[in-house]
Amino acid sequence: VRNPHDLTRTPGVSSSGSAAAIADFMVPLALGTQTGGSMIRPATYCGIYGFKASLDGLDRGGIRHLRPTLDTLGLFARSLPDIALMRRAIVGEEQAKAKWPEGARPRLGLCRTNQWSLASPETQRAIGAAQLRLRDAGAEVLDIDLPKPFERALESFKVISLWEGTGALEREIREHLDMMDPWLRDNAQKRATITRDDYEAAKSNAAECRARLASLFTEVSALIAPATAGEASQKLTGLEDLTFCQL
């Protein structure tokens, strides 16, 4: 799959076929799935809207999960009203629109995360420009730092992803390892380096992060964060930079 805005660049792997089809006006709406960035990254690279639901935000029935603790269903479209329309068609109810208290300014949190140093100059400029535009439009934009448990979040993601992903492919790895791509073969070897205790500790850290994240929304109505480290990569096969997406 190629990026319809620049055929020398990737649209973002995984659910990128859906995102590219939307951006190229082949279809108006599409589904996608995300474990660690497969909705957010293609939407960003292709310049469209991506909605990654929470774990139970959209019914995951019928999906063969590789990583059930992380896998989510999501939606692609070229506008937010189209996202809302498709979600309503799927779940059978309309999402309530956020309403600001009378006379109050929206309070938004700018969360650069502890990966900010990995953001490319164009990403840092885009986030800075967004902050100024939001303030000019009347919003209150606060700088938000993630709580301490998030320092281990990315390592926990890797452990959960590796443990569950190789577990889901146990038969394929046992019977057809030589036919699998290098990335999956590498994962099969790494599985031996983690234990059940590592996996349970990672899940506990993830649960703590989710609980602490919820508390941040007592201060702000929404968080703004970078979606990718930079512009679409010219690497057309395999995984590229996962900065920001996994968190």
Salt bridges, closest charged atoms under 4 A:
ASP6 OD2 - ARG9 NE 3.07
ASP71 OD2 - HIS65 ND1 3.24
GLU93 OE2 - ARG87 NH2 3.73
GLU94 OE2 - ARG88 NH1 3.61
GLU140 OE1 - ARG107 NH1 3.19
ASP143 OD1 - ARG112 NH1 2.87
GLU151 OE1 - LYS148 NZ 3.24
GLU172 OE2 - ARG64 NH1 3.45
GLU172 OE2 - ARG171 NH2 3.88
GLU175 OE1 - ARG171 NH1 3.51
GLU175 OE2 - ARG174 NH2 3.68
GLU175 OE1 - HIS176 NE2 3.83
ASP186 OD2 - LYS190 NZ 3.08
GLU200 OE2 - ARG196 NH1 3.30
GLU200 OE1 - LYS203 NZ 3.81
GLU231 OE2 - ARG9 NH2 3.57
GLU240 OE2 - ARG41 NE 3.07
